[in-house]
Amino acid sequence: MLRYLAAHPTAANLIMLMLMALGLMAAPNIKRETFPDSRPVKVETKVIWPGASPVDVEESICQRLEDAVEGIAFLKEKQCEALEGYGRLIVEMDDKGDENRFINDIKTEVDAIDDFPDETERPVVSQQNRFDQVVSIAVTADTFQTHLKSYAENLKRRIQRLDGVAQVKMQGFSERQLRVELSVPLMRQYNLSLADIAAKIERQNIKMPLGQLETTDKTLLLRYDEQRTTAQELMLLVVASNQQGAEIRLGDIATVKDQFELDEEKIYFDGKPATILQISKSKADDALVVLDEIKAFLAAEEEHKPAGVSLTLTQDRTSIVTDRLNMLVENGWQGFILVAITLALFFRVRFAFWVAMGLPVSFLGTLYVMSLFGISINMITMVALLMAIGILMDDAIVIAESIAAYVHRRRSAPDDTDIEYEDGLDKSVIDGTMEGLNKVAVGVVSSFLTTVSVFIGLAFIEGEIGKVLKFIPIVLLVTLAVSLIEAFFVLPGHLLHSLKEHPDEDDKGSLKGLSAFKDKFNDRFEQFRTTTLVNSVEFLVTWRYAFVGGVIALLFITFALPAGGLLRFSPFPDLDGDLVEARVLLPQGTPLKETEAVVARIVNQAEKMNRELTPEQPDQQPLVEHITVQYNYNPDAFEQGSHIATVKLDLLSAEERTSNVNEFTSLWREGVGEVPGVIALQFKQPTIGPAGRAIEVRLKHEDLDVLSKASWQLQNYLSHFDGVNDLMDDLRPGKEEINVRIRPGANSYGVDSFTIASQLRSAFQGSTADEVQVGYETLEVDVRLSKIDRSLLTRFDNFPIVLADGSQIPLATVAEITYERNYARVNRYEGLRTITVFGDVDTHITNAAAILAEAQSEYFDKLEADFPGLTVALEGQSANSAETAKSMVRAFIVGLFAVYIILSFQFKSYIEPVMVMLAIPLALIGVFWSHLLMGYELTMPSMVGFISLAGIVVNDSILLVQYVKWHVEEGYGVHQAAVMASKERFRAVFLTSITTMAGLLPLMFETSLQAQILIPLVLSIVGGVFATTLLVLFVIPCLYCIMDDQGWIGEKGAR
């Protein structure tokens, strides 16, 4: 069939066009994103218990939730957080589970809990990570906050209807409510309790249907409507009457305000009050498509928005996608051009063109397969395609070089007979093409199978990092499979038809100059191959034991680089984004004014840095484009209140600015300096990618005081390492608590615990008397004591407890009052109390992996000894990389075993496959030294690059050993056969290696900040291929001769 397709005049082009058409049709529908979604399935159950302390939430909510979900199928881990006023359980599903069934099982078990405290709200079960943030819109206006919120609500609803928009969250406002604030003296004067007033509002603020009134000629709807929806209307509500019968209205004894629930829930955008609309997409949607929808919507809205309203895009998470994909596409074209130029030096232009055309054909075929399986275009899959630029050329070059050689032999053979034709073509060309193809077909298929053997194991690596990196082998496998189809079914036909012309066609016309240069280059190349190379191999084979011993010594020196600390390891390279944040955490209970003062200091420093660094930017563009201040928000604090805030900066695009995020962040941190009274002040960019926090250590113990002391000691130890910053933990002192207990003898007043607790709760927590609908919003009518009465402790003792007969007595008469301070948050992991220590590192100074390795070996045991019962475990980057590394090693070992089996079948030997596979550790020499010389740390992408090499570098060795065996079978001695094999395979080995490196060289020397995450992986490929190219041509012949010396090959080796 291959002969028929090769000779057919249109078959090769039809197959090629089909693959290209399928890819071109599929490409616009493939989702684009920064990274593949590696997040595990997590389900959150949240139970609100207003006013409850974290310790009470832990006992009454967390423990019940933990017991309920215990035993659910595919439950990987569970952790519960007890905070002031609510608790939430987060459970993670094992990768083998079914997402929908797991979520339903959680809901079923939670719904079955029937012993939550009566004051708790209904549990809410939701799936985390369902949406990805795309961009935010800052809405500012010169108007009242209530009017701004109303406009933003309307805007939110319209944006929600856009294609691709899955969720729109509005930030900057708490819930709007009608608040009724009562005064204790006035309540006493009119002998009213808070519960009385709440009940009267509920009974009189009514709107309800009353049925129908039917008459002889029509039917009328009946309705009662006396609902008051404004503060002014509520103040007129009658709540009592005095002894003279005069009506007492609500406004006489209370103030009624239309306000937002929390004063600290506010945002400033570039110094102006604002609301932020945070727009997210579903996992299946393309972020760039959604962004285009948003931009089009805002362009239309500019013409209709109210006067004074400003709409600005901010916190754009897609810019990083666009910049990186553009950078990769640009480098891909550069690599392709370099590969094409390299091929043109060794083959006729038309011949080289068809060899190079295998790349776009294979890529487009791969895009079609990616679309079928829902694989997105992202940084990882793009890197896989870039790697393929060089790797794909291996098979094509081997086949092309073999076909060219055999066609040349056929044409050069003396033959006096007339030219025979087959299907209108010179039969000698067809025969030469098929002979060349058949000669290397087994080796090419064997190389493909060995590559697949290594890559297929990597496609199943575990861990969050592994779930991202596994798309490299998956895409490479698809690309290699498509390229193999192209190499056997398309390439021979194109080569055959290009070789049917006169072999000197490049000498004509505009190609004459190129032909002359090529002839000169090839003459020099052939001279090197037949003299310098042959002499070198002859010399080294003669001194084979010394040479192989030297290579082994170099290998040991290479292994010593990371062991000696010269080459450091970091799980995942830093990503340079366009957003940076300062996250503020003050002690709980800190007034909002103090938080605002700290924020002002941070913002002033950011503005100062912007003024200083803007002149250094291209065209003097502002380095800081926007500043957003959000109070009551800190993603690292896991708390709410007036004591937390976050300052967010939108920076000039990484492709344009002259400094990276780490440099800017360090300068910002140094400029702000130490801030008195701050628990934690962290300067960082939002997490991008799968790595996790650089430093994350979890401590477990049943005693919170022990955990607190252990955490303090650990933070003190870690703080002594240079480059460690932003250390904090998630266990902090909470607000001071007032504990109330009933006094002995209180029953004589007709008072019990419930009477005291319910009246205090209504007064200080508030009581919802009613809900009214105003436009799109539902407003609660909240009844509570006035802020003055709630803030003065001296009045708390005199709080009026209303007795059954309507009389009142001071609280202190029937209750004991004590004071204490507890913790603001209690964390539980797998049923045990925990505390987690977090931290970041400056990667220009130190390395997180080295610090944690030293801490684990020198300090963790001591810490556990100091606090009996304490256990210490690494989390974050360290845990993620450890899980990925273990599965990667397993996959690598299985892959190597599969490679050995394939080679053993091919060579019919136990020893010769080992010889071929020795190219793999030789590649490690290039991997380690390339990282060291280029100044890069080893990373997980570096390791994926090395393991990928295992499937690449053996390909040259396979054909090299095969050629040695063929020459031995022809009667040559092993020594001579080894030299001849290196000579004959040098051209193909050199070409496959140089094209692999040429395809990746543009990315390796890319100066863009966006490329820094990818360069370690590229270094592994380029460095490994370079090392094996130099060593394989010399080491394999020497090893073959050594094994022959020992009698390990031939019949003995096959036994």
SULMOSUL-V914073 format. One record per residue. RES is the residue in one letter. PHI is phi in whole degrees, -180 to 180 (none if undefined). Layout:
BEGIN
RES & PHI
RES & PHI
END
This chain:
BEGIN
M & none
L & -62
R & -65
Y & -63
L & -67
A & -66
A & -82
H & -66
P & -70
T & -123
A & -58
A & -61
N & -67
L & -66
I & -63
M & -62
L & -65
M & -64
L & -62
M & -69
A & -65
L & -61
G & -66
L & -65
M & -72
A & -82
A & -55
P & -65
N & -96
I & -85
K & -67
R & -114
E & -157
T & -72
F & -130
P & -61
D & -72
S & -105
R & -73
P & -74
V & -76
K & -126
V & -120
E & -108
T & -117
K & -115
V & -124
I & -93
W & -134
P & -54
G & 83
A & -75
S & -78
P & -57
V & -66
D & -67
V & -63
E & -59
E & -73
S & -95
I & -118
C & -60
Q & -65
R & -69
L & -65
E & -62
D & -64
A & -68
V & -91
E & -60
G & 93
I & -67
A & -62
F & 65
L & -79
K & -87
E & -157
K & -139
Q & -145
C & -126
E & -117
A & -107
L & -124
E & -67
G & 93
Y & -166
G & -133
R & -142
L & -105
I & -119
V & -117
E & -112
M & -91
D & -65
D & -60
K & -82
G & -81
D & -96
E & -58
N & -65
R & -66
F & -62
I & -64
N & -64
D & -63
I & -62
K & -60
T & -62
E & -69
V & -68
D & -64
A & -80
I & -72
D & -123
D & -123
F & -69
P & -56
D & -61
E & -80
T & -75
E & -87
R & -62
P & -61
V & -114
V & -104
S & -144
Q & -92
Q & -81
N & 60
R & -79
F & -126
D & -118
Q & -69
V & -106
V & -161
S & -124
I & -118
A & -91
V & -112
T & -121
A & -160
D & -89
T & -157
F & -66
Q & -61
T & -65
H & -69
L & -63
K & -67
S & -61
Y & -65
A & -65
E & -63
N & -64
L & -63
K & -58
R & -65
R & -75
I & -67
Q & -58
R & -85
L & -70
D & -61
G & 88
V & -83
A & -96
Q & -156
V & -129
K & -105
M & -101
Q & -118
G & 112
F & -134
S & -88
E & -66
R & -79
Q & -148
L & -98
R & -102
V & -104
E & -111
L & -104
S & -105
V & -59
P & -59
L & -70
M & -63
R & -66
Q & -60
Y & -100
N & 55
L & -119
S & -107
L & -61
A & -64
D & -60
I & -68
A & -60
A & -67
K & -67
I & -63
E & -63
R & -80
Q & -105
N & -92
I & -121
K & -145
M & -155
P & -76
L & -115
G & 107
Q & -130
L & -115
E & -101
T & -115
T & -69
D & -117
K & -164
T & -119
L & -113
L & -85
L & -104
R & -149
Y & -108
D & -137
E & -131
Q & -82
R & -101
T & -115
T & -127
A & -62
Q & -64
E & -68
L & -66
M & -63
L & -87
L & -69
V & -81
V & -117
A & -169
S & -141
N & -89
Q & -66
Q & -85
G & 89
A & -73
E & -76
I & -107
R & -94
L & -60
G & -65
D & -76
I & -120
A & -152
T & -102
V & -120
K & -126
D & -95
Q & -148
F & -91
E & -63
L & -118
D & -70
E & -82
E & -86
K & -154
I & -134
Y & -121
F & -117
D & 51
G & 88
K & -109
P & -57
A & -152
T & -123
I & -112
L & -98
Q & -92
I & -104
S & -127
K & -117
S & -79
K & -62
A & -83
D & -90
D & -88
A & -63
L & -71
V & -66
V & -63
L & -61
D & -61
E & -61
I & -64
K & -63
A & -64
F & -63
L & -66
A & -61
A & -71
E & -68
E & -58
E & -81
H & -120
K & -69
P & -64
A & -62
G & 88
V & -90
S & -123
L & -120
T & -134
L & -74
T & -149
Q & 51
D & -77
R & -85
T & -90
S & -60
I & -68
V & -67
T & -60
D & -60
R & -71
L & -66
N & -63
M & -63
L & -69
V & -62
E & -62
N & -68
G & -63
W & -65
Q & -62
G & -63
F & -62
I & -63
L & -62
V & -63
A & -63
I & -63
T & -61
L & -64
A & -66
L & -72
F & -109
F & -123
R & -58
V & -57
R & -65
F & -63
A & -64
F & -59
W & -71
V & -67
A & -68
M & -63
G & -60
L & -68
P & -61
V & -63
S & -65
F & -64
L & -67
G & -62
T & -66
L & -59
Y & -64
V & -66
M & -60
S & -66
L & -65
F & -103
G & 70
I & -86
S & -87
I & -89
N & -147
M & -60
I & -72
T & -68
M & -67
V & -64
A & -60
L & -67
L & -66
M & -59
A & -67
I & -54
G & -85
I & -64
L & -63
M & -69
D & -56
D & -64
A & -63
I & -68
V & -60
I & -66
A & -64
E & -64
S & -69
I & -63
A & -61
A & -66
Y & -74
V & -65
H & -62
R & -63
R & -61
R & -71
S & -84
A & -68
P & -66
D & -152
D & -87
T & -77
D & -68
I & -67
E & -93
Y & -119
E & -137
D & 55
G & 80
L & -117
D & -59
K & -63
S & -66
V & -68
I & -63
D & -62
G & -63
T & -62
M & -70
E & -64
G & -63
L & -66
N & -66
K & -61
V & -109
A & -59
V & -63
G & -64
V & -65
V & -64
S & -63
S & -62
F & -61
L & -66
T & -66
T & -63
V & -61
S & -59
V & -76
F & -69
I & -67
G & -69
L & -67
A & -70
F & -122
I & -67
E & -108
G & 86
E & -64
I & -67
G & -62
K & -64
V & -84
L & -69
K & -64
F & -73
I & -65
P & -65
I & -62
V & -67
L & -63
L & -61
V & -63
T & -64
L & -64
A & -63
V & -65
S & -67
L & -65
I & -61
E & -64
A & -67
F & -94
F & -106
V & -114
L & -59
P & -57
G & -63
H & -66
L & -66
L & -59
H & -73
S & -77
L & -86
K & -71
E & -77
H & -64
P & -63
D & -105
E & -64
D & -70
D & -77
K & -97
G & 60
S & -68
L & -89
K & -64
G & -65
L & -63
S & -63
A & -64
F & -64
K & -63
D & -61
K & -66
F & -62
N & -67
D & -62
R & -64
F & -64
E & -65
Q & -64
F & -63
R & -64
T & -88
T & -118
T & -59
L & -64
V & -60
N & -63
S & -65
V & -65
E & -58
F & -64
L & -70
V & -65
T & -64
W & -103
R & -62
Y & -68
A & -66
F & -66
V & -63
G & -62
G & -66
V & -64
I & -63
A & -62
L & -62
L & -63
F & -67
I & -62
T & -63
F & -62
A & -76
L & -59
P & -71
A & -64
G & -88
G & 85
L & -72
L & -122
R & -94
F & -117
S & -136
P & -55
F & -146
P & -63
D & -68
L & -103
D & -102
G & -96
D & -112
L & -125
V & -143
E & -133
A & -118
R & -110
V & -105
L & -136
L & -109
P & -60
Q & -57
G & 91
T & -63
P & -62
L & -61
K & -61
E & -68
T & -64
E & -62
A & -67
V & -65
V & -62
A & -60
R & -63
I & -68
V & -66
N & -60
Q & -68
A & -63
E & -66
K & -64
M & -63
N & -63
R & -65
E & -77
L & -96
T & -58
P & -60
E & -84
Q & -86
P & -56
D & 57
Q & 54
Q & -70
P & -61
L & -68
V & -98
E & -83
H & -146
I & -124
T & -117
V & -114
Q & -124
Y & -86
N & 62
Y & -149
N & -160
P & -63
D & -91
A & -89
F & 57
E & -137
Q & -133
G & 146
S & -75
H & -94
I & -125
A & -164
T & -137
V & -106
K & -114
L & -115
D & -93
L & -95
L & -57
S & -50
A & -58
E & -73
E & -109
R & -72
T & -98
S & -133
N & -92
V & -64
N & -61
E & -64
F & -62
T & -62
S & -63
L & -64
W & -63
R & -62
E & -66
G & -66
V & -71
G & 72
E & -75
V & -111
P & -60
G & 82
V & -87
I & -73
A & -151
L & -135
Q & -111
F & -111
K & -164
Q & -100
P & -57
T & -62
I & -124
G & 93
P & -100
A & -74
G & 93
R & -69
A & -63
I & -119
E & -152
V & -123
R & -103
L & -109
K & -125
H & -170
E & -79
D & -99
L & -66
D & -65
V & -64
L & -61
S & -64
K & -67
A & -65
S & -63
W & -62
Q & -65
L & -65
Q & -63
N & -63
Y & -66
L & -69
S & -67
H & -79
F & -83
D & -63
G & 92
V & -84
N & -145
D & 57
L & -73
M & -164
D & -131
D & -106
L & -122
R & -137
P & -60
G & -93
K & -71
E & -66
E & -110
I & -107
N & -98
V & -116
R & -133
I & -68
R & -81
P & -60
G & 91
A & -66
N & -63
S & -66
Y & -90
G & 76
V & -112
D & -124
S & -60
F & -64
T & -60
I & -66
A & -63
S & -69
Q & -71
L & -67
R & -63
S & -63
A & -72
F & -101
Q & -84
G & 98
S & -130
T & -82
A & -84
D & -168
E & -131
V & -127
Q & -98
V & -127
G & 63
Y & -83
E & -103
T & -107
L & -101
E & -85
V & -96
D & -102
V & -113
R & -158
L & -69
S & -65
K & -60
I & -65
D & -66
R & -77
S & -92
L & -91
L & -66
T & -63
R & -84
F & -62
D & -61
N & -98
F & -55
P & -78
I & -93
V & -84
L & -88
A & -62
D & -87
G & 94
S & -76
Q & -129
I & -135
P & -65
L & -58
A & -62
T & -70
V & -116
A & -141
E & -96
I & -122
T & -129
Y & -125
E & -158
R & -122
N & -117
Y & -93
A & -79
R & -157
V & -121
N & -107
R & -131
Y & -130
E & 52
G & 84
L & -118
R & -69
T & -139
I & -141
T & -117
V & -97
F & -111
G & -171
D & -122
V & -131
D & -86
T & -68
H & -78
I & -110
T & -142
N & -135
A & -63
A & -62
A & -67
I & -64
L & -69
A & -63
E & -67
A & -63
Q & -67
S & -85
E & -113
Y & -123
F & -60
D & -62
K & -64
L & -64
E & -66
A & -71
D & -69
F & -129
P & -54
G & 93
L & -81
T & -122
V & -120
A & -141
L & -83
E & -129
G & 66
Q & -55
S & -62
A & -67
N & -61
S & -70
A & -65
E & -64
T & -66
A & -62
K & -62
S & -68
M & -67
V & -65
R & -60
A & -64
F & -65
I & -64
V & -62
G & -63
L & -63
F & -63
A & -65
V & -60
Y & -60
I & -62
I & -61
L & -68
S & -65
F & -63
Q & -68
F & -89
K & 55
S & -152
Y & -93
I & -91
E & -59
P & -60
V & -63
M & -61
V & -63
M & -75
L & -67
A & -64
I & -67
P & -64
L & -63
A & -63
L & -62
I & -60
G & -67
V & -62
F & -67
W & -70
S & -65
H & -65
L & -65
L & -69
M & -89
G & 79
Y & -113
E & -83
L & -71
T & -135
M & -60
P & -58
S & -61
M & -68
V & -64
G & -61
F & -65
I & -65
S & -62
L & -60
A & -58
G & -88
I & -103
V & -71
V & -72
N & -61
D & -65
S & -67
I & -59
L & -71
L & -64
V & -65
Q & -61
Y & -68
V & -60
K & -62
W & -62
H & -70
V & -65
E & -65
E & -78
G & 109
Y & -77
G & -72
V & -60
H & -59
Q & -67
A & -63
A & -65
V & -67
M & -64
A & -63
S & -63
K & -65
E & -73
R & -91
F & -61
R & -60
A & -68
V & -63
F & -63
L & -65
T & -63
S & -72
I & -69
T & -72
T & -60
M & -71
A & -62
G & -64
L & -108
L & -58
P & -58
L & -73
M & -65
F & -103
E & -66
T & -90
S & -59
L & -63
Q & -69
A & -88
Q & -62
I & -71
L & -94
I & -60
P & -56
L & -66
V & -66
L & -59
S & -61
I & -67
V & -66
G & -63
G & -66
V & -65
F & -62
A & -65
T & -69
T & -62
L & -69
L & -89
V & -61
L & -63
F & -107
V & -72
I & -60
P & -59
C & -65
L & -65
Y & -62
C & -69
I & -64
M & -67
D & -68
D & -58
Q & -86
G & 74
W & -93
I & -118
G & 86
E & -65
K & -67
G & -70
A & -85
R & -80
END
